[in-house]
Amino acid sequence: MTFTLPEEVASSFVRAIGPSRRSKFVADAVQAQLRERDRLLMEARIAANNDPETLKIEREVAALPDTVTEDWDEPELSPAR
């Protein structure tokens, strides 16, 4: 993988983290961000699942029949002019 960092970030990174620790530092930072992303997504899911409007929509969809009871006809195309 190749990443491009802003010059200021790259300079700070090189000064602060020794060469033998850079890969682990990046891996740890990426993993922390992924965990935070997952946590925020879970919070959003929980909020959506507890939202009264979302629950209402879910009940309406659940009440729909599982099978289509009428055929869908292809719309007739208008003749070319």
VENZIWO-V260620 format. One record per residue. RES is the residue in three letters. PHI is phi in radians with two decimals (NA if undefined). NEAR is the number of other C-alpha atoms within 8 Angstrom. D_CENTER is the distance of its C-alpha to the mean C-alpha in Angstrom with 2 decimals. Layout:
RES&PHI&NEAR&D_CENTER / RES&PHI&NEAR&D_CENTER
This chain:
MET&NA&2&21.72 / THR&-2.22&3&22.77 / PHE&-2.20&4&21.37 / THR&-1.99&4&22.93 / LEU&-1.94&6&23.29 / PRO&-1.00&6&25.07 / GLU&-0.91&6&28.74 / GLU&-1.11&6&29.07 / VAL&-1.17&8&26.21 / ALA&-1.08&9&27.62 / SER&-1.10&8&31.11 / SER&-1.09&8&30.21 / PHE&-1.06&8&28.35 / VAL&-1.11&9&31.38 / ARG&-1.20&7&33.80 / ALA&-1.52&6&32.09 / ILE&-2.06&9&30.96 / GLY&-1.17&8&33.52 / PRO&-0.96&6&33.01 / SER&-1.33&5&33.01 / ARG&-1.89&8&30.23 / ARG&-1.16&9&27.78 / SER&-1.07&7&25.73 / LYS&-1.14&7&25.39 / PHE&-1.05&9&24.58 / VAL&-1.13&8&21.71 / ALA&-1.05&8&20.45 / ASP&-1.12&8&20.76 / ALA&-1.14&8&19.04 / VAL&-1.14&8&15.99 / GLN&-1.07&8&15.99 / ALA&-1.10&8&16.38 / GLN&-1.16&8&13.43 / LEU&-1.15&8&11.19 / ARG&-1.10&8&12.96 / GLU&-1.12&8&12.51 / ARG&-1.07&8&8.72 / ASP&-1.08&8&9.05 / ARG&-1.10&8&11.80 / LEU&-1.15&8&10.21 / LEU&-1.11&8&7.52 / MET&-1.13&8&10.76 / GLU&-1.04&8&12.72 / ALA&-1.14&8&10.73 / ARG&-1.08&8&11.16 / ILE&-1.10&8&14.74 / ALA&-1.09&8&15.42 / ALA&-1.14&8&14.36 / ASN&-1.21&8&16.43 / ASN&-1.74&8&19.29 / ASP&-1.35&8&19.31 / PRO&-1.01&6&22.59 / GLU&-1.17&6&21.47 / THR&-1.11&10&18.55 / LEU&-1.09&10&21.12 / LYS&-1.10&8&23.58 / ILE&-1.11&8&21.39 / GLU&-1.07&8&20.66 / ARG&-1.13&8&24.44 / GLU&-1.12&8&25.25 / VAL&-1.19&7&23.08 / ALA&-1.10&7&24.54 / ALA&-1.38&6&27.98 / LEU&-1.21&6&27.67 / PRO&-1.16&6&29.76 / ASP&-1.34&4&28.30 / THR&-2.12&4&30.43 / VAL&-1.42&6&31.26 / THR&-1.71&4&34.80 / GLU&-2.39&4&35.70 / ASP&-1.25&5&35.51 / TRP&-1.75&4&33.51 / ASP&-1.60&4&35.87 / GLU&-1.19&4&34.94 / PRO&-1.11&4&35.78 / GLU&-1.27&4&39.01 / LEU&-1.50&4&38.81 / SER&-1.23&4&41.22 / PRO&-1.10&4&43.99 / ALA&-1.15&3&43.65 / ARG&-1.79&2&45.93
